[in-house]
């Protein structure tokens, strides 16, 4: 592995999976082999006797090499609620995720790991997404949904990441509200208020076009 990245967001449903796929394709276009991982997923459905998450399937499909589903999503829960509630008796164990990550990280040049929910979303009664990022020791990329309230959410998220002494290499603006007033001004304000660089602005799309969004990424060094 030349490099790995941990993808977090300012909330749930902010576009973390789309950003993960775009980054995977971006690095593949640069000639690197890439794999993705979504260690914890809730809201899964049964496929051939296995619980699978549609976002994790998409990550699996966009990898440079074929991997068994359970290798990229070791914790798959059926109920679409916070993982610490969805898990029931099978709570997330960070050492299990770390082992799965270690088994994958040397299979490709780049590994992109998508978190669940926001930075402080709980995975169990003992740990949250921040703890997962820490144990994997990956630099963080933040996905910010550009919608009403995004400035506060962005600043609080960055403040928490810095308090955890984690490296944040940049952020992505995901325009999720086509009717938002002062969209560009909000992006500019966030860019002026946080220390990490803006890596790209993804426009609102009714239908996903990953190839288009790849072109919106600024240069990311490995």
C-alpha positions, 0 to 999 in steps of 0.5 A: 500500500502506497497510501490509504484514506479514511472517508468521514462526513459531517452526517449520515447521507452526505455522499460518503459512498459517492466520494469513496467511489470517485476517489477510487476511480480517480486513483485508478485513472492515475494508474494505481491499483485501488481497493475500497472498504466499508468496515461497518454497514447498517441497512443491509439486505440478504443476498444468497444467505449473506447480508450485504449493503448496497454501498459496500457492493458498489465499493466492491465492484469498483475495486481493481481486484476481485474481493469476497464481500465479507473482506470489505464489509466485515460488519453488516447489519440488517436494521437501518439504524446506528450501528451500535443499535443495529448490532444487537449482541454482535457489537463491533470490535475494532480489533476485528476491523483492524485485522480485516484491514491489515489483510487487505492493505497490501493487495493494492497501491491505494485503499479507501476506507469509508466510515459510517455516519459522522466522526462521532457516530457510535459503533458500539458502547465502547467505540465510535467512528473516530476510534476506528480511524485512529486504529487504522492510522489513516489520513482523513478526508471529510465529505461535507454536504452543502446544505443549510447548516453545513458551516456549523457541521463542518467546523464542528467536525474539523474541530473534533478531528483536530482534537483527536490529533488525526491528520486531515488531508482535505475535504470534498464539497457535496452539493446535495440541495439544488435549491440552496441559496448562496451555495458558492458563498457557503463553500467559500466560508467553509474553505476560509474557516477550516485548515484542510484544503478543498479537494473538489466541489461535486455539483448536484446530480439527479443521476450519478455520473462518477466519470464527471465527478472524477474530473472535479477532483483537484490534485491529490498526492500519494 
